[in-house]
Amino acid sequence: MDLSLIQKIVIYALPVLFAITVHEAAHGYAAKYFGDMTAYKAGRISLNPIRHIDPFGTILLPALSIMLGGILFGWAKPVPVDFSKLRNPKKDMLWVAAAGPASNFLMAIFWVFVIKFAINAPESIAYPLVLMSKAGISINIVLMVLNLLPLPPLDGGRIAVSLLPTPYAVKFAQIERYGFIILIVLMFSGVLSKILDPLINTVYGLIITLFG
């Protein structure tokens, strides 16, 4: 059954908001755990989506990507992290960055179990719930894989900066000012899909094999 645009937006809205909100809150929680209270003081360690919504990155761009049928793409307002306030800034940066993609992996698993629940629910509830769960799995896998790309300011870029020797890390971190421009170019040129699709399919297959 083909869904209308409105139906697609309704199905995807909650998984998108949930995925982005938990992702950003996870960064803030990890930063707080490792000594930086910036996100906590700003009220960003929260599951309230309003605190994390970026009108363009969270609403308009994902809606456009759903309409155009490409990879679901978007972002939230970045959680403020002062890496200099972490107890071990270079080392702890890795864990703060990894917290976001890790939360997406766990949420993908969560939606797998929602499908299992939906199978035994009344049909009127089961069908939309299964569609929403499939969207949730897809969204979280895409966000996890996308954010693990080694391109600052994505989480993978932060992880790379943490792992590289300091002289190389400093130079690599300078790419951050151009990071989103590079990402947009890769997306509209089709290169991003070619990079992400095999990785997304691998992670999807792993989750279904382990928990499906």
C-alpha positions as CSV (number, residue, x, y, z in Angstrom):
1,M,0.0,0.0,0.0
2,D,1.5,3.4,-1.1
3,L,1.3,6.1,1.6
4,S,0.3,9.7,0.9
5,L,2.7,12.4,1.8
6,I,0.7,13.3,4.9
7,Q,0.6,9.7,6.0
8,K,4.4,9.4,5.6
9,I,4.9,12.6,7.7
10,V,2.6,11.3,10.4
11,I,4.4,7.9,10.4
12,Y,7.9,9.4,10.5
13,A,7.3,12.4,12.8
14,L,7.5,10.6,16.1
15,P,10.5,8.4,15.2
16,V,12.5,11.4,13.8
17,L,11.8,13.5,16.9
18,F,12.6,10.6,19.2
19,A,15.8,9.7,17.4
20,I,17.2,13.2,17.3
21,T,16.1,14.1,20.9
22,V,17.6,11.0,22.5
23,H,20.8,11.4,20.4
24,E,21.4,15.0,21.6
25,A,20.4,14.2,25.2
26,A,22.9,11.3,25.2
27,H,25.7,13.7,24.2
28,G,24.8,16.0,27.1
29,Y,24.5,13.2,29.6
30,A,27.9,11.8,28.5
31,A,29.5,15.2,28.8
32,K,28.0,15.6,32.3
33,Y,29.3,12.2,33.3
34,F,32.8,13.1,32.2
35,G,32.8,16.5,33.9
36,D,31.3,19.1,31.6
37,M,28.2,20.6,33.0
38,T,27.5,23.0,30.1
39,A,24.6,21.1,28.5
40,Y,23.2,20.4,31.9
41,K,23.2,24.1,32.9
42,A,21.6,24.9,29.5
43,G,18.8,22.5,30.1
44,R,19.7,20.3,27.1
45,I,19.9,17.0,28.9
46,S,16.2,16.6,28.3
47,L,13.8,14.4,26.4
48,N,11.7,17.4,25.5
49,P,12.0,17.6,21.7
50,I,11.4,21.4,21.7
51,R,14.8,21.9,23.4
52,H,16.6,20.2,20.5
53,I,14.6,21.2,17.4
54,D,16.3,23.1,14.7
55,P,13.5,24.4,12.3
56,F,15.5,23.7,9.2
57,G,17.5,20.6,10.2
58,T,14.9,18.8,12.3
59,I,11.7,19.7,10.4
60,L,12.2,21.1,6.9
61,L,15.1,19.0,5.6
62,P,13.8,15.6,6.9
63,A,10.4,16.5,5.3
64,L,12.0,17.3,2.0
65,S,14.1,14.1,2.1
66,I,10.9,12.1,2.7
67,M,9.2,13.8,-0.2
68,L,12.1,13.2,-2.5
69,G,12.6,9.6,-1.5
70,G,16.3,9.9,-0.7
71,I,18.3,9.2,2.5
72,L,16.5,10.7,5.5
73,F,18.7,13.6,6.4
74,G,18.6,16.1,9.2
75,W,20.0,17.4,12.5
76,A,19.0,19.0,15.8
77,K,20.6,21.9,17.6
78,P,23.9,20.6,18.7
79,V,24.2,20.1,22.5
80,P,26.8,22.6,23.8
81,V,29.9,20.8,25.0
82,D,33.0,22.5,26.4
83,F,35.6,19.8,25.7
84,S,38.2,21.7,27.8
85,K,36.0,21.0,30.9
86,L,36.1,17.3,30.5
87,R,38.3,15.5,33.0
88,N,40.5,14.2,30.2
89,P,39.5,16.3,27.2
90,K,41.1,14.4,24.3
91,K,40.2,10.9,25.7
92,D,36.8,11.7,27.0
93,M,35.8,13.5,23.7
94,L,35.5,10.0,22.1
95,W,32.9,8.8,24.6
96,V,30.9,12.0,24.4
97,A,30.8,11.8,20.6
98,A,30.1,8.1,20.6
99,A,27.1,8.5,23.0
100,G,24.9,9.9,20.2
101,P,25.3,7.1,17.7
102,A,25.2,4.5,20.4
103,S,21.8,5.8,21.5
104,N,20.6,5.5,17.9
105,F,21.7,1.9,17.8
106,L,19.8,1.1,21.0
107,M,16.7,2.9,19.7
108,A,16.8,0.9,16.5
109,I,16.7,-2.2,18.7
110,F,13.8,-0.7,20.7
111,W,11.8,-0.3,17.5
112,V,12.4,-4.0,16.6
113,F,10.8,-5.0,19.9
114,V,7.9,-2.6,19.2
115,I,7.2,-4.5,16.0
116,K,7.2,-7.7,18.0
117,F,4.6,-6.2,20.3
118,A,2.6,-4.8,17.4
119,I,2.2,-8.3,15.8
120,N,-0.1,-9.3,18.7
121,A,-2.0,-6.1,18.8
122,P,-5.4,-5.4,17.2
123,E,-5.1,-4.8,13.4
124,S,-6.2,-1.2,13.7
125,I,-3.2,-0.5,16.0
126,A,-0.8,-3.1,14.5
127,Y,-0.5,-1.7,11.0
128,P,0.4,1.9,11.8
129,L,2.6,0.8,14.7
130,V,4.6,-1.6,12.4
131,L,5.0,1.2,9.8
132,M,6.2,3.6,12.5
133,S,8.6,1.0,13.9
134,K,10.1,0.3,10.5
135,A,10.6,4.0,10.1
136,G,12.2,4.1,13.6
137,I,14.6,1.3,12.7
138,S,15.6,3.0,9.4
139,I,15.9,6.5,10.8
140,N,18.1,5.4,13.7
141,I,20.4,3.3,11.6
142,V,20.8,6.1,9.1
143,L,21.6,8.6,11.9
144,M,24.0,6.2,13.5
145,V,25.9,5.5,10.3
146,L,25.8,9.1,9.1
147,N,27.1,10.5,12.4
148,L,30.0,8.0,12.5
149,L,31.4,9.3,9.2
150,P,34.9,10.7,10.1
151,L,34.1,14.2,9.1
152,P,34.0,17.0,11.7
153,P,31.7,18.2,13.1
154,L,29.9,14.8,12.9
155,D,30.5,12.5,15.8
156,G,32.8,10.3,13.8
157,G,35.0,13.4,13.2
158,R,35.1,14.0,16.9
159,I,36.1,10.4,17.5
160,A,38.8,10.7,14.9
161,V,40.2,13.8,16.6
162,S,40.2,11.9,19.9
163,L,42.1,9.0,18.4
164,L,44.6,10.9,16.2
165,P,48.0,12.0,17.6
166,T,47.7,15.6,18.8
167,P,49.5,17.4,15.8
168,Y,47.3,15.5,13.3
169,A,44.2,16.0,15.5
170,V,44.6,19.7,15.5
171,K,44.9,19.9,11.7
172,F,42.0,17.5,11.2
173,A,39.8,19.4,13.5
174,Q,40.2,22.5,11.3
175,I,38.0,20.8,8.7
176,E,35.0,21.4,10.9
177,R,34.4,24.9,9.5
178,Y,33.7,23.3,6.1
179,G,32.1,20.1,7.4
180,F,28.5,20.8,6.7
181,I,29.3,22.3,3.3
182,I,31.1,19.1,2.4
183,L,28.3,17.0,3.7
184,I,25.6,18.9,1.7
185,V,27.7,18.6,-1.5
186,L,28.2,14.9,-0.9
187,M,24.4,14.5,-0.3
188,F,23.2,16.4,-3.4
189,S,25.9,14.8,-5.7
190,G,24.7,11.3,-4.7
191,V,28.2,10.4,-3.3
192,L,26.8,10.3,0.2
193,S,24.3,7.6,-0.7
194,K,27.0,5.4,-2.3
195,I,29.1,5.7,0.9
196,L,26.2,5.1,3.4
197,D,24.0,2.5,1.7
198,P,26.4,-0.5,2.1
199,L,27.0,0.4,5.7
200,I,23.3,1.0,6.4
201,N,22.4,-2.4,4.9
202,T,25.1,-4.1,7.0
203,V,23.9,-2.6,10.3
204,Y,20.3,-3.3,9.3
205,G,21.1,-7.0,8.6
206,L,23.0,-7.3,11.9
207,I,20.1,-5.9,14.0
208,I,17.6,-8.1,12.2
209,T,19.8,-11.2,12.6
210,L,20.4,-10.6,16.3
211,F,17.0,-9.3,17.4
212,G,14.5,-9.9,14.5
